[in-house]
Amino acid sequence: MYQEEETLIGIGEIPEMQKKQGSSSYSDYDDQKTKNNLSPHIRYDDQMSKIADELNAEVSQNAILSNDEGELAVDVYETADYIYIVAPVAGVQMDNIDLSITEDVLQIRGRRSLGRDVPPQNYLIRECFWGDFSRSVILPPNADPTTISATFKNAVLKIKIGKFDQGKTRRIEIK
């Protein structure tokens, strides 16, 4: 019988002898116990944060020093009559964007300029990509490349491409 009680005490119960003298509650003990139990996890999280920060800084530094291009994020969707390609291009001037099409591939190229010279070692966090970027989008077979138009408003590039009407029969004149 005594063994069972002792086992129960070891599972979440605080033995009376571990209670601080002069304290009417176990809160001081609980705070210290929680702190001791969490400290390895907190130290691990701190170490992982430092490693992640160092890795991000190294990746950013390598991107700055290399001639790598960044990849532009895009959303592509369609309606009954059009295909739309939407790309956020914050920090890019309209003059620094180039659109071209070859067969069924739309190419978006550009350059995002920082506008200030900050030594890499001065960055605490560097997540933004600065420099050249590009993105190729393969157009679906029903895209009509002769109907492409593009607008640039509020740092968003929106490309609109008409669709061939594949459901209708078109008569072809024989000459």
C-alpha positions in Angstrom: 0.0 0.0 0.0 2.8 2.5 0.9 4.5 1.8 -2.5 1.4 2.8 -4.4 1.1 6.1 -2.5 4.8 6.9 -3.1 4.4 6.2 -6.8 1.3 8.5 -7.0 3.3 11.3 -5.2 6.0 11.0 -7.9 3.5 11.8 -10.6 2.8 15.5 -10.4 2.3 15.8 -6.7 4.7 17.8 -4.6 6.0 16.0 -1.6 5.6 18.1 1.6 9.3 18.0 2.3 10.0 19.8 -0.9 7.7 22.7 -0.1 9.6 25.8 0.8 9.6 26.7 4.4 7.5 29.6 5.4 5.5 29.4 2.2 1.8 28.7 2.3 1.7 27.6 -1.4 3.7 25.7 -3.9 3.9 28.5 -6.4 7.6 29.2 -5.7 8.4 25.5 -6.1 6.3 25.3 -9.2 8.0 28.3 -10.8 11.5 26.9 -10.1 10.5 23.4 -11.3 9.0 24.8 -14.5 12.1 27.0 -15.1 14.4 24.0 -14.6 12.3 21.8 -16.9 12.0 24.3 -19.7 15.5 25.7 -19.6 17.0 23.0 -21.9 14.2 23.7 -24.4 14.7 27.4 -24.2 18.4 27.0 -24.7 17.7 24.7 -27.7 15.3 27.3 -29.2 17.9 30.1 -28.7 20.6 28.0 -30.3 18.3 27.1 -33.3 17.4 30.8 -33.7 21.1 31.7 -33.8 21.8 29.0 -36.4 18.9 30.1 -38.5 20.0 33.7 -38.4 23.5 32.7 -39.4 22.2 30.6 -42.2 20.0 33.3 -43.5 22.8 35.8 -43.4 25.1 33.4 -45.3 22.4 32.7 -47.9 21.8 36.4 -48.3 25.5 37.1 -48.5 26.0 34.4 -51.1 23.1 35.7 -53.2 24.7 39.2 -53.1 28.1 38.0 -54.1 27.0 35.6 -56.8 25.3 36.4 -60.1 22.2 34.3 -59.2 18.8 35.5 -60.1 15.9 35.5 -57.8 12.7 33.9 -58.8 9.6 36.1 -59.0 6.4 34.7 -57.3 3.4 34.7 -59.5 -0.3 33.8 -59.4 -1.8 32.4 -62.6 -5.6 32.1 -63.0 -8.1 32.1 -65.7 -11.6 33.2 -66.5 -13.8 32.2 -69.3 -12.1 34.6 -71.7 -8.7 35.4 -70.3 -5.6 34.0 -68.5 -4.1 36.3 -65.9 -0.6 36.4 -64.4 -0.2 38.5 -61.4 3.2 39.3 -59.7 4.0 41.5 -56.8 7.0 43.5 -57.7 7.6 45.9 -54.8 10.7 47.9 -55.1 10.8 47.6 -58.9 10.5 50.5 -61.3 8.3 49.8 -64.3 11.3 50.6 -66.5 13.2 47.8 -64.9 10.7 45.1 -66.0 10.9 43.3 -69.3 8.3 41.0 -70.8 8.8 38.7 -73.7 7.2 35.7 -75.3 8.7 32.8 -77.3 6.2 30.3 -78.6 4.3 29.3 -75.5 6.6 30.6 -72.8 6.2 34.1 -71.2 9.4 35.4 -69.7 9.3 38.1 -67.0 12.7 39.7 -66.1 13.5 42.6 -63.9 15.8 44.2 -61.4 15.0 45.2 -57.9 17.4 47.9 -56.7 18.2 48.5 -53.1 18.8 52.2 -53.5 21.3 52.3 -50.6 24.6 50.7 -49.9 24.6 48.8 -46.6 27.6 46.6 -45.8 26.4 43.0 -45.5 27.9 42.7 -42.0 25.5 45.5 -40.8 22.4 43.4 -41.4 20.7 41.8 -38.5 18.1 40.1 -40.7 18.1 40.1 -44.5 15.1 38.4 -46.1 14.4 40.7 -49.1 15.9 39.8 -52.5 17.7 42.6 -54.3 19.1 42.2 -57.8 18.0 40.5 -61.0 15.0 38.2 -61.0 13.2 36.3 -63.7 10.3 33.9 -64.1 9.1 31.8 -67.0 5.5 30.8 -67.3 4.4 28.1 -69.8 1.1 29.2 -71.2 -1.7 26.8 -71.8 -2.5 25.7 -75.4 -5.6 28.0 -75.6 -3.6 31.2 -74.8 -3.5 33.6 -77.7 -0.1 35.3 -77.5 -1.2 38.1 -79.9 -3.6 39.5 -77.3 -1.2 40.0 -74.4 -1.4 43.2 -72.4 0.2 44.3 -69.1 -0.4 46.9 -66.4 1.7 48.0 -63.5 -0.2 49.5 -60.6 0.6 49.7 -56.8 3.7 47.5 -57.2 1.7 44.7 -58.9 2.3 43.6 -62.4 -0.8 42.2 -64.0 -0.6 40.4 -67.4 -3.8 39.6 -69.3 -3.8 37.1 -72.1 -6.8 36.3 -74.3 -7.8 32.7 -75.1 -8.5 31.1 -78.4 -12.1 30.0 -78.6 -11.5 26.3 -78.9 -15.1 25.4 -78.7 -16.2 27.0 -81.9 -15.6 25.8 -85.4 -13.9 28.3 -87.6 -14.2 28.3 -91.4 -11.0 28.5 -93.3 -11.1 30.1 -96.7 -9.3 28.2 -99.5 -7.4 30.4 -102.0 
